């Protein structure tokens, strides 16, 4: 796809023929050449020569990965223009690139970047046109958080897979590799070349409010194997995978979005528990690693978050673990990195610690100028910036962005949401669904004995805005499997009146399926389940997030863990309930007793079958 017009960048208009690397061997000077997708990918020598010709401002820009509102690079909706002006001081993505020469852009659902596949592809192409139309214009690395499960920015009709803990329950490296391969192909077709996945954190804290089911599990060896497999899948499809959150976010009860967590692991425990998945990712050739906004006193007793820690990022990650790929911060808008230092100091300290990419600062102008000033005043050297810019450009070259920065809409149609991809996601989900309790062999439900099924429970919002609600999806799936199923959403905190309504409906049903979401000792969801069981109608609970719910529901006769509320996992749970497939998942985390957390109720590996 050729750029036949001028780039709208908020500065002077640029000619349609772009400045790109010359394709002839041995020539590294910048020249006015043909379309960038016809140019050869530069080698290290070419990249170094390219960097030597960049201005300081262009180098600083390459370090930033920024959000921007809108479905289009040049013509977003007025509300998105207003949001951009308020938060960034520009109207469009093209103006953002023209003013700051950012090296990367991150897509979010809430920023209206991901409406549908054609729109996403056209946005990606518009971003590339805007950047490549500038003097010494470089391709942009577009990224997103597409972990699957409960964190997904690109929704249907793209293929949505089970999340990490579900894959952990399936325990198949082949499934993890397949997920990465298919998801990577679809992202690449949309122009997204860097995925902030997989999560390499080992979730050993049931109270972890931010990781939980985003982790493959609590066994570092099992997590390591699945991380390496998923990395191989993504990167084999030409998308940079990102292991996160270094040095490990799996044992905290504080969310780093809203607070500043401390990991109290000893150095020895960190080596045995947290480090193995990152070592495995590095051994698998991981393209990028994301930092964590938390403090680990055993690794650095300065009180600084890992994102700003030279001992952690340079001493351990670079020197001890031998990693020389791209290091990207977690979002710089998160509270965990802003607690100790102001927004002006954070990007400079992150670069001094060993970071390459600065992700989504709350105030780009402040952050960009802070880095520029730090170089001009000698706190950072230009040579230090050059090292990070070289890593970033190496990654862009390896991903083929110099050779082929644009995507074709025909490839989108051929790749995104293919029937074979959707079928693979369904099979992986079936292998992950975990049966923890099945008293009296209640499951599978019999269509003859339990024809009328009431589906109640929590309906959390879809992570991508395109699936759910889970009670409706469950009811529809069970009806398609031969039951007569009705949905009654009761929410995550049902009132006494809502519970009474569900109980009355349950008395007229042959069986009840209840979707639970993060049940606690004082949760009214627990009251709902207990009162449903008291009706005498058979009750099946399906945890649509944490499998730990089972510890708070001792009276329920059947309990399934689905690990997420996206359609693919909910429909797989319905097929297991109906006996269309047998449950095959095994717990990838232990479940402790609610009344005595020192005692394990269900160990890693527990899972019933029929």
Secondary structure as the mmCIF struct_conf table of DSSP 4:
data_model
#
loop_
_struct_conf.conf_type_id
_struct_conf.id
_struct_conf.beg_label_comp_id
_struct_conf.beg_label_asym_id
_struct_conf.beg_label_seq_id
_struct_conf.end_label_comp_id
_struct_conf.end_label_asym_id
_struct_conf.end_label_seq_id
BEND BEND1 UNK A 5 UNK A 5
BEND BEND2 UNK A 10 UNK A 12
BEND BEND3 UNK A 16 UNK A 17
HELX_LH_PP_P HELX_LH_PP_P1 UNK A 18 UNK A 18
STRN STRN1 UNK A 19 UNK A 21
BEND BEND4 UNK A 24 UNK A 24
TURN_TY1_P TURN_TY1_P1 UNK A 25 UNK A 26
BEND BEND5 UNK A 29 UNK A 29
STRN STRN2 UNK A 30 UNK A 32
BEND BEND6 UNK A 34 UNK A 34
HELX_RH_3T_P HELX_RH_3T_P1 UNK A 36 UNK A 38
BEND BEND7 UNK A 39 UNK A 39
HELX_LH_PP_P HELX_LH_PP_P2 UNK A 40 UNK A 42
HELX_RH_AL_P HELX_RH_AL_P1 UNK A 44 UNK A 52
TURN_TY1_P TURN_TY1_P2 UNK A 53 UNK A 53
BEND BEND8 UNK A 54 UNK A 54
HELX_RH_AL_P HELX_RH_AL_P2 UNK A 56 UNK A 62
TURN_TY1_P TURN_TY1_P3 UNK A 63 UNK A 63
STRN STRN3 UNK A 64 UNK A 66
BEND BEND9 UNK A 71 UNK A 74
HELX_RH_AL_P HELX_RH_AL_P3 UNK A 78 UNK A 87
TURN_TY1_P TURN_TY1_P4 UNK A 88 UNK A 88
BEND BEND10 UNK A 89 UNK A 89
BEND BEND11 UNK A 91 UNK A 92
HELX_RH_AL_P HELX_RH_AL_P4 UNK A 93 UNK A 100
BEND BEND12 UNK A 103 UNK A 103
STRN STRN4 UNK A 104 UNK A 107
TURN_TY1_P TURN_TY1_P5 UNK A 109 UNK A 112
BEND BEND13 UNK A 115 UNK A 116
HELX_RH_AL_P HELX_RH_AL_P5 UNK A 117 UNK A 132
TURN_TY1_P TURN_TY1_P6 UNK A 133 UNK A 133
BEND BEND14 UNK A 134 UNK A 134
TURN_TY1_P TURN_TY1_P7 UNK A 135 UNK A 136
STRN STRN5 UNK A 141 UNK A 144
STRN STRN6 UNK A 148 UNK A 148
TURN_TY1_P TURN_TY1_P8 UNK A 149 UNK A 150
STRN STRN7 UNK A 151 UNK A 151
BEND BEND15 UNK A 153 UNK A 154
TURN_TY1_P TURN_TY1_P9 UNK A 156 UNK A 157
BEND BEND16 UNK A 158 UNK A 158
HELX_RH_AL_P HELX_RH_AL_P6 UNK A 164 UNK A 170
TURN_TY1_P TURN_TY1_P10 UNK A 171 UNK A 171
HELX_RH_AL_P HELX_RH_AL_P7 UNK A 173 UNK A 189
TURN_TY1_P TURN_TY1_P11 UNK A 190 UNK A 191
STRN STRN8 UNK A 194 UNK A 195
STRN STRN9 UNK A 199 UNK A 199
TURN_TY1_P TURN_TY1_P12 UNK A 206 UNK A 207
BEND BEND17 UNK A 209 UNK A 211
HELX_RH_3T_P HELX_RH_3T_P2 UNK A 212 UNK A 214
BEND BEND18 UNK A 215 UNK A 216
BEND BEND19 UNK A 218 UNK A 218
HELX_RH_AL_P HELX_RH_AL_P8 UNK A 220 UNK A 236
TURN_TY1_P TURN_TY1_P13 UNK A 237 UNK A 238
STRN STRN10 UNK A 240 UNK A 240
STRN STRN11 UNK A 242 UNK A 246
TURN_TY1_P TURN_TY1_P14 UNK A 247 UNK A 247
BEND BEND20 UNK A 250 UNK A 251
BEND BEND21 UNK A 253 UNK A 254
TURN_TY1_P TURN_TY1_P15 UNK A 256 UNK A 258
BEND BEND22 UNK A 259 UNK A 259
STRN STRN12 UNK A 261 UNK A 262
HELX_RH_AL_P HELX_RH_AL_P9 UNK A 267 UNK A 269
HELX_RH_PI_P HELX_RH_PI_P1 UNK A 270 UNK A 274
HELX_RH_AL_P HELX_RH_AL_P10 UNK A 275 UNK A 283
TURN_TY1_P TURN_TY1_P16 UNK A 284 UNK A 285
BEND BEND23 UNK A 287 UNK A 287
STRN STRN13 UNK A 288 UNK A 291
BEND BEND24 UNK A 293 UNK A 293
STRN STRN14 UNK A 294 UNK A 295
TURN_TY1_P TURN_TY1_P17 UNK A 297 UNK A 299
TURN_TY1_P TURN_TY1_P18 UNK A 301 UNK A 302
BEND BEND25 UNK A 303 UNK A 303
HELX_RH_3T_P HELX_RH_3T_P3 UNK A 306 UNK A 308
HELX_RH_AL_P HELX_RH_AL_P11 UNK A 310 UNK A 310
HELX_RH_PI_P HELX_RH_PI_P2 UNK A 311 UNK A 320
BEND BEND26 UNK A 321 UNK A 321
BEND BEND27 UNK A 325 UNK A 325
STRN STRN15 UNK A 326 UNK A 328
HELX_LH_PP_P HELX_LH_PP_P3 UNK A 329 UNK A 329
BEND BEND28 UNK A 330 UNK A 330
HELX_LH_PP_P HELX_LH_PP_P4 UNK A 331 UNK A 331
TURN_TY1_P TURN_TY1_P19 UNK A 332 UNK A 333
BEND BEND29 UNK A 334 UNK A 334
HELX_RH_AL_P HELX_RH_AL_P12 UNK A 335 UNK A 338
BEND BEND30 UNK A 339 UNK A 341
HELX_RH_AL_P HELX_RH_AL_P13 UNK A 343 UNK A 353
TURN_TY1_P TURN_TY1_P20 UNK A 354 UNK A 354
STRN STRN16 UNK A 357 UNK A 357
STRN STRN17 UNK A 358 UNK A 359
BEND BEND31 UNK A 362 UNK A 363
HELX_RH_AL_P HELX_RH_AL_P14 UNK A 364 UNK A 376
TURN_TY1_P TURN_TY1_P21 UNK A 377 UNK A 378
BEND BEND32 UNK A 379 UNK A 380
HELX_RH_AL_P HELX_RH_AL_P15 UNK A 382 UNK A 398
TURN_TY1_P TURN_TY1_P22 UNK A 399 UNK A 403
HELX_RH_AL_P HELX_RH_AL_P16 UNK A 409 UNK A 415
TURN_TY1_P TURN_TY1_P23 UNK A 416 UNK A 417
HELX_RH_AL_P HELX_RH_AL_P17 UNK A 419 UNK A 432
STRN STRN18 UNK A 434 UNK A 438
HELX_RH_3T_P HELX_RH_3T_P4 UNK A 439 UNK A 441
HELX_LH_PP_P HELX_LH_PP_P5 UNK A 443 UNK A 443
BEND BEND33 UNK A 444 UNK A 444
HELX_LH_PP_P HELX_LH_PP_P6 UNK A 445 UNK A 446
TURN_TY1_P TURN_TY1_P24 UNK A 447 UNK A 449
STRN STRN19 UNK A 452 UNK A 457
HELX_LH_PP_P HELX_LH_PP_P7 UNK A 460 UNK A 462
BEND BEND34 UNK A 463 UNK A 467
HELX_RH_AL_P HELX_RH_AL_P18 UNK A 470 UNK A 480
TURN_TY1_P TURN_TY1_P25 UNK A 481 UNK A 482
STRN STRN20 UNK A 484 UNK A 489
BEND BEND35 UNK A 492 UNK A 493
HELX_RH_AL_P HELX_RH_AL_P19 UNK A 496 UNK A 507
TURN_TY1_P TURN_TY1_P26 UNK A 508 UNK A 508
BEND BEND36 UNK A 509 UNK A 510
STRN STRN21 UNK A 511 UNK A 516
BEND BEND37 UNK A 518 UNK A 518
TURN_TY1_P TURN_TY1_P27 UNK A 521 UNK A 522
HELX_RH_AL_P HELX_RH_AL_P20 UNK A 524 UNK A 534
TURN_TY1_P TURN_TY1_P28 UNK A 535 UNK A 536
BEND BEND38 UNK A 537 UNK A 537
STRN STRN22 UNK A 538 UNK A 543
BEND BEND39 UNK A 544 UNK A 545
HELX_RH_3T_P HELX_RH_3T_P5 UNK A 547 UNK A 552
TURN_TY1_P TURN_TY1_P29 UNK A 554 UNK A 555
BEND BEND40 UNK A 557 UNK A 557
STRN STRN23 UNK A 558 UNK A 561
BEND BEND41 UNK A 563 UNK A 563
BEND BEND42 UNK A 566 UNK A 566
HELX_RH_AL_P HELX_RH_AL_P21 UNK A 567 UNK A 577
TURN_TY1_P TURN_TY1_P30 UNK A 578 UNK A 579
BEND BEND43 UNK A 580 UNK A 581
BEND BEND44 UNK A 588 UNK A 589
STRN STRN24 UNK A 591 UNK A 592
BEND BEND45 UNK A 594 UNK A 595
TURN_TY1_P TURN_TY1_P31 UNK A 597 UNK A 598
BEND BEND46 UNK A 599 UNK A 599
STRN STRN25 UNK A 600 UNK A 602
TURN_TY1_P TURN_TY1_P32 UNK A 604 UNK A 605
STRN STRN26 UNK A 608 UNK A 608
#
